[in-house]
Amino acid sequence: MSAKEDQTAVHSEPVELDHGPTLLDVAPKLEKPWFMYPRLLQLNFLLLGSLLAQVTCGYDGSSLNGLQSVSSWNKFFNNPAGSKLGTIVNGMTIGSLIMTPFVTYIVDYLGRRWSNIIGCFIIVIGALIQGLAKNVGMFMGGRILLGVGGIISLTACPPLITECGFPSQRPVLTALLMPSWPFGALIAALVTWAPYMSMQNNNWAWRIPSLIQLALPCVQIVLAFFGPESPRYLISIGRESEARDFFIKYHAFGDATHPIVEYEMAEITAAIEEEKLNKVGSWLTWFSSRSFIHIFCLCIIVPSFQQLAGNSVISVSIFLPPPHVLGGTYLPPTLHRYAYCTAMLAPLDLFNRINYRDLYFFFE
């Protein structure tokens, strides 16, 4: 057998992990509250920037509903309605759709950390353009940039949290991501309500909430700049030493001899090799077998149902502008967001107790 054939034969063999101890078995046991471990406290604080991605998205996605209640906003843009208003409202969606075909390639090429930073920087630019808009076109351009930056950040942050999080805390960290969206929506409602009540006829009543959109992305940029890169991404591009340093620092708490270091290095390396062997060469592969079709349908149906469940009918589609309704405020959406935030935090502790499938069916 030639060297080339031998190499092909070696790479054609599937990589299997030893069915021994699990990651949780070898992970350090936390005998004290997690915030009493300096390295773990530092890690979770830096990962807060990724958790804020959904808060930022919630603010950006809900702020325009509040702006429609501001008389100066309607007057400045000549009372937009119909298709014109619909286009403005869907500006973020347009930006997201533009980037959707390319965003995964960007995140895989640049890494999770820098993709998040770039996405947040684009959001900052979009917020500035929207807040300083002179006409509908400029306002719309800002909204589109918000969507472009938002989809990049939202694609980069979940894997960064999952791949960097401490093993025993990953279920809770990932479960915190989606429920944080209504917090941003609640902030947007309150921030828009304040200038609405104090300076209804001033253009700053809608410019201030628009400019405040850049606050959370700026926090994300700072935390991501000082935060770690995904060790999985580092291993995938051949920077194993940096990935090992991450595991030693944050998962082994400085102990280079702890078994979790070698376990996670071997686990990720094996997973990457397995993915290379099973890499999908074409979208048509999804339709090559019943199991692939089943998985593909789940990937499409589950997020679609989450968006079509009516969770944004009151807060986005239905606007209540009459001044005699609740004193001229838009408290119904605000109260709806508050209730949603409270309800979403309730089941967080269940993710370590009940399997995800049963939780999904129960809450659906």
C-alpha positions as CSV (number, residue, x, y, z in Angstrom):
1,M,0.0,0.0,0.0
2,S,1.4,3.4,-0.9
3,A,1.8,6.2,1.6
4,K,-1.1,8.1,0.1
5,E,-3.4,5.0,0.2
6,D,-2.2,4.3,3.8
7,Q,-3.1,7.9,4.8
8,T,-6.5,7.6,3.2
9,A,-7.1,4.3,5.0
10,V,-6.2,5.8,8.3
11,H,-8.5,8.8,7.9
12,S,-11.4,6.5,6.7
13,E,-11.6,4.9,10.1
14,P,-14.2,6.4,12.5
15,V,-12.8,8.0,15.6
16,E,-14.4,6.6,18.8
17,L,-14.2,8.0,22.3
18,D,-13.5,5.6,25.1
19,H,-16.7,4.7,26.9
20,G,-15.3,5.4,30.3
21,P,-15.8,8.4,32.7
22,T,-18.0,11.2,31.4
23,L,-17.0,14.8,31.4
24,L,-19.0,15.5,34.5
25,D,-17.2,12.6,36.2
26,V,-13.7,14.1,35.6
27,A,-14.7,17.8,36.1
28,P,-13.7,19.4,39.4
29,K,-16.4,19.1,42.0
30,L,-17.6,22.5,43.3
31,E,-17.7,22.2,47.1
32,K,-18.5,25.9,47.5
33,P,-20.8,28.3,45.6
34,W,-19.4,28.9,42.1
35,F,-18.8,32.6,42.7
36,M,-16.3,31.7,45.4
37,Y,-14.0,30.3,42.8
38,P,-12.1,33.2,41.3
39,R,-11.4,31.6,37.9
40,L,-15.0,30.5,37.5
41,L,-16.3,33.8,38.5
42,Q,-14.1,35.5,36.0
43,L,-15.2,33.0,33.2
44,N,-18.9,33.6,33.9
45,F,-18.4,37.3,34.0
46,L,-16.7,37.3,30.6
47,L,-19.4,35.0,29.2
48,L,-22.0,37.5,30.3
49,G,-21.1,39.4,27.1
50,S,-22.4,36.4,25.1
51,L,-25.5,36.1,27.2
52,L,-26.3,39.8,26.4
53,A,-26.6,38.9,22.7
54,Q,-30.3,38.0,23.1
55,V,-30.9,41.0,25.4
56,T,-29.5,43.2,22.6
57,C,-31.6,41.4,20.0
58,G,-34.7,41.8,22.2
59,Y,-34.1,45.6,22.6
60,D,-33.4,46.1,18.9
61,G,-36.4,43.9,17.8
62,S,-38.9,45.6,20.1
63,S,-37.9,49.2,20.3
64,L,-39.7,50.2,17.1
65,N,-43.0,49.1,18.5
66,G,-42.6,51.7,21.2
67,L,-41.4,54.3,18.8
68,Q,-44.6,54.0,16.9
69,S,-46.4,55.4,20.0
70,V,-44.2,58.6,20.0
71,S,-46.0,61.4,18.1
72,S,-42.7,63.1,17.1
73,W,-41.5,59.9,15.4
74,N,-44.7,59.6,13.4
75,K,-44.6,63.3,12.5
76,F,-40.9,63.2,11.5
77,F,-41.4,60.3,9.1
78,N,-44.8,61.6,7.8
79,N,-47.0,59.1,9.6
80,P,-45.7,55.9,7.9
81,A,-48.4,53.3,7.3
82,G,-49.1,50.2,5.2
83,S,-46.2,48.8,3.2
84,K,-43.9,51.7,4.2
85,L,-44.4,51.0,7.9
86,G,-44.1,47.3,7.3
87,T,-40.8,47.8,5.5
88,I,-39.4,49.9,8.4
89,V,-40.6,47.4,11.0
90,N,-39.0,44.5,9.1
91,G,-35.7,46.3,8.5
92,M,-33.9,44.0,11.0
93,T,-35.4,40.9,9.4
94,I,-34.2,42.1,6.0
95,G,-30.7,42.5,7.3
96,S,-30.8,39.1,9.0
97,L,-31.9,37.4,5.8
98,I,-29.2,39.1,3.8
99,M,-26.5,37.6,6.1
100,T,-28.1,34.2,6.8
101,P,-26.4,32.3,3.9
102,F,-22.9,33.6,4.9
103,V,-23.0,33.9,8.7
104,T,-21.9,30.3,9.6
105,Y,-18.9,30.6,7.3
106,I,-18.0,33.9,8.9
107,V,-18.2,32.4,12.5
108,D,-16.2,29.3,11.5
109,Y,-13.5,31.4,9.8
110,L,-13.1,34.3,12.2
111,G,-14.0,32.4,15.4
112,R,-16.8,33.0,17.9
113,R,-15.1,35.8,19.8
114,W,-14.2,38.0,16.9
115,S,-17.4,37.3,15.1
116,N,-19.3,38.5,18.2
117,I,-17.1,41.7,18.3
118,I,-17.7,42.5,14.7
119,G,-21.4,41.8,14.9
120,C,-21.7,44.1,17.9
121,F,-19.7,46.8,16.1
122,I,-22.1,46.7,13.2
123,I,-25.0,47.0,15.6
124,V,-23.3,50.1,17.1
125,I,-23.0,51.7,13.6
126,G,-26.6,50.8,12.9
127,A,-27.9,52.3,16.1
128,L,-26.0,55.6,15.4
129,I,-27.4,55.8,11.9
130,Q,-30.9,55.1,13.2
131,G,-30.7,57.5,16.1
132,L,-29.3,60.3,13.8
133,A,-31.5,59.6,10.8
134,K,-32.6,62.5,8.6
135,N,-35.1,60.6,6.5
136,V,-36.8,57.2,6.1
137,G,-34.0,55.8,4.0
138,M,-31.3,56.5,6.6
139,F,-33.5,55.1,9.4
140,M,-34.2,52.0,7.3
141,G,-30.5,51.6,6.6
142,G,-29.7,51.7,10.3
143,R,-32.4,49.0,10.9
144,I,-30.9,46.8,8.2
145,L,-27.4,47.1,9.8
146,L,-28.9,46.2,13.2
147,G,-30.2,43.0,11.6
148,V,-26.8,42.2,9.9
149,G,-24.9,42.7,13.1
150,G,-27.5,41.0,15.2
151,I,-27.5,37.7,13.2
152,I,-23.7,37.5,13.3
153,S,-23.6,38.1,17.1
154,L,-26.5,35.7,17.7
155,T,-24.8,33.0,15.6
156,A,-21.4,33.3,17.4
157,C,-22.6,33.6,21.0
158,P,-24.4,30.3,21.6
159,P,-21.5,28.0,20.6
160,L,-19.1,30.3,22.5
161,I,-21.2,29.8,25.7
162,T,-21.5,26.1,25.2
163,E,-17.8,25.5,24.4
164,C,-16.4,27.7,27.1
165,G,-18.9,27.1,29.9
166,F,-17.8,25.1,32.9
167,P,-19.1,21.5,32.4
168,S,-21.6,21.4,35.3
169,Q,-23.0,24.8,34.4
170,R,-23.5,24.5,30.7
171,P,-27.2,23.4,30.9
172,V,-28.0,26.5,32.9
173,L,-25.8,28.9,30.8
174,T,-27.4,27.7,27.6
175,A,-30.9,27.8,29.1
176,L,-30.3,31.4,30.1
177,L,-29.7,32.5,26.5
178,M,-33.2,32.4,25.0
179,P,-35.1,33.7,28.1
180,S,-32.8,36.8,28.1
181,W,-34.5,38.1,24.9
182,P,-37.6,39.5,26.7
183,F,-35.3,41.4,29.1
184,G,-34.1,43.4,26.2
185,A,-37.7,43.9,25.0
186,L,-38.7,45.1,28.5
187,I,-35.8,47.6,28.6
188,A,-36.8,48.9,25.2
189,A,-40.4,49.4,26.4
190,L,-39.3,51.2,29.5
191,V,-36.6,53.3,27.8
192,T,-39.1,54.5,25.2
193,W,-41.8,55.1,27.7
194,A,-39.6,57.5,29.8
195,P,-39.0,60.1,27.0
196,Y,-42.5,59.6,25.7
197,M,-43.9,60.8,29.0
198,S,-41.5,63.7,29.4
199,M,-41.1,65.1,25.9
200,Q,-43.7,63.7,23.5
201,N,-43.3,66.3,20.8
202,N,-39.5,66.5,20.8
203,N,-37.5,64.5,18.2
204,W,-35.2,63.3,21.0
205,A,-38.2,61.3,22.3
206,W,-37.4,58.7,19.6
207,R,-33.7,59.5,19.0
208,I,-32.7,58.7,22.6
209,P,-34.1,55.2,22.6
210,S,-32.6,54.6,19.2
211,L,-29.1,55.7,20.4
212,I,-29.4,53.7,23.6
213,Q,-29.4,50.6,21.4
214,L,-25.6,50.9,21.2
215,A,-25.1,50.6,24.9
216,L,-25.4,46.8,25.3
217,P,-23.3,46.0,22.2
218,C,-20.5,48.2,23.6
219,V,-20.6,46.2,26.8
220,Q,-20.5,43.0,24.7
221,I,-17.5,44.3,22.8
222,V,-15.5,45.0,25.9
223,L,-16.3,41.7,27.6
224,A,-15.6,39.7,24.4
225,F,-12.3,41.6,23.8
226,F,-11.0,40.5,27.2
227,G,-12.9,37.1,27.1
228,P,-11.7,33.8,25.9
229,E,-12.0,32.3,22.4
230,S,-13.7,28.9,22.1
231,P,-11.3,26.1,22.8
232,R,-13.0,24.0,20.1
233,Y,-12.4,26.7,17.5
234,L,-8.7,26.9,18.6
235,I,-8.2,23.2,18.3
236,S,-9.9,23.2,14.9
237,I,-7.4,25.7,13.5
238,G,-4.4,24.0,15.1
239,R,-3.9,26.2,18.1
240,E,-4.0,23.3,20.6
241,S,-1.7,25.0,23.1
242,E,-4.0,27.9,23.6
243,A,-7.0,25.6,24.0
244,R,-5.0,23.6,26.6
245,D,-4.2,26.9,28.5
246,F,-7.9,27.7,28.5
247,F,-8.8,24.4,30.1
248,I,-6.0,24.7,32.7
249,K,-7.0,28.2,33.6
250,Y,-10.8,28.0,33.7
251,H,-11.8,24.4,34.0
252,A,-9.0,23.0,36.1
253,F,-8.6,26.2,38.1
254,G,-4.8,26.3,37.3
255,D,-4.0,22.6,37.8
256,A,-2.2,21.5,34.7
257,T,-2.3,17.9,35.8
258,H,-6.0,17.7,36.4
259,P,-7.6,14.9,34.2
260,I,-10.2,17.2,32.8
261,V,-7.6,19.0,30.7
262,E,-6.6,15.9,28.7
263,Y,-10.2,14.6,28.6
264,E,-11.6,17.7,27.0
265,M,-8.6,18.0,24.6
266,A,-9.2,14.4,23.5
267,E,-13.0,14.7,23.4
268,I,-12.9,17.8,21.1
269,T,-10.2,16.4,18.9
270,A,-12.1,13.2,18.4
271,A,-15.4,15.1,17.7
272,I,-13.7,17.3,15.1
273,E,-12.2,14.3,13.3
274,E,-15.6,12.6,13.3
275,E,-17.2,15.6,11.8
276,K,-14.6,15.7,9.1
277,L,-15.5,12.1,8.2
278,N,-19.2,12.8,8.2
279,K,-19.1,16.2,6.7
280,V,-22.2,17.0,4.6
281,G,-21.0,17.7,1.0
282,S,-24.3,19.1,-0.3
283,W,-27.7,20.2,0.9
284,L,-29.1,17.3,-1.0
285,T,-27.5,15.0,1.6
286,W,-30.3,16.1,4.0
287,F,-32.7,14.2,1.8
288,S,-30.6,11.1,1.3
289,S,-32.2,9.0,4.1
290,R,-35.2,9.0,6.4
291,S,-33.2,9.9,9.5
292,F,-31.6,12.9,7.7
293,I,-35.1,14.1,6.6
294,H,-36.4,13.7,10.1
295,I,-33.5,15.8,11.6
296,F,-33.9,18.4,8.9
297,C,-37.6,18.7,9.6
298,L,-37.0,19.1,13.3
299,C,-34.4,21.9,12.6
300,I,-37.0,23.8,10.5
301,I,-40.2,23.1,12.5
302,V,-39.0,23.7,16.1
303,P,-37.7,27.3,15.6
304,S,-40.6,28.1,13.2
305,F,-43.1,27.0,15.9
306,Q,-41.3,29.2,18.4
307,Q,-41.8,32.2,16.2
308,L,-45.3,31.4,15.1
309,A,-46.7,30.7,18.5
310,G,-48.2,34.2,18.9
311,N,-45.6,35.4,21.3
312,S,-45.1,38.7,19.5
313,V,-48.7,39.4,18.4
314,I,-49.4,41.9,21.2
315,S,-45.9,43.4,21.5
316,V,-45.2,43.9,17.8
317,S,-48.2,43.5,15.5
318,I,-50.8,45.2,17.7
319,F,-50.1,48.8,18.4
320,L,-52.4,50.8,20.8
321,P,-51.9,54.5,20.0
322,P,-55.2,56.1,21.2
323,P,-54.3,58.6,23.9
324,H,-57.2,57.6,26.1
325,V,-56.0,54.0,26.4
326,L,-54.3,53.7,29.8
327,G,-53.4,57.4,29.9
328,G,-51.8,57.4,26.5
329,T,-49.0,54.9,27.4
330,Y,-48.3,51.5,25.9
331,L,-48.2,49.5,29.2
332,P,-49.9,46.3,27.9
333,P,-46.7,45.3,25.9
334,T,-44.5,46.4,28.8
335,L,-46.5,44.3,31.3
336,H,-46.5,41.4,28.8
337,R,-42.7,41.5,28.7
338,Y,-42.4,41.7,32.4
339,A,-44.6,38.6,32.8
340,Y,-42.6,36.8,30.1
341,C,-39.3,37.5,31.9
342,T,-40.6,36.2,35.2
343,A,-42.1,33.1,33.6
344,M,-39.0,32.2,31.6
345,L,-36.7,32.3,34.7
346,A,-38.9,29.9,36.7
347,P,-37.8,26.6,35.0
348,L,-34.1,27.2,34.8
349,D,-33.3,24.8,37.7
350,L,-35.2,22.0,35.9
351,F,-32.6,21.6,33.1
352,N,-30.3,19.7,35.5
353,R,-33.1,17.5,36.7
354,I,-35.3,16.6,33.6
355,N,-34.2,15.7,30.1
356,Y,-34.6,18.4,27.4
357,R,-37.1,16.5,25.3
358,D,-39.6,16.1,28.2
359,L,-39.2,19.7,29.1
360,Y,-39.9,20.8,25.5
361,F,-43.1,18.8,25.2
362,F,-44.3,19.9,28.6
363,F,-43.8,23.7,28.0
364,E,-45.0,23.5,24.4
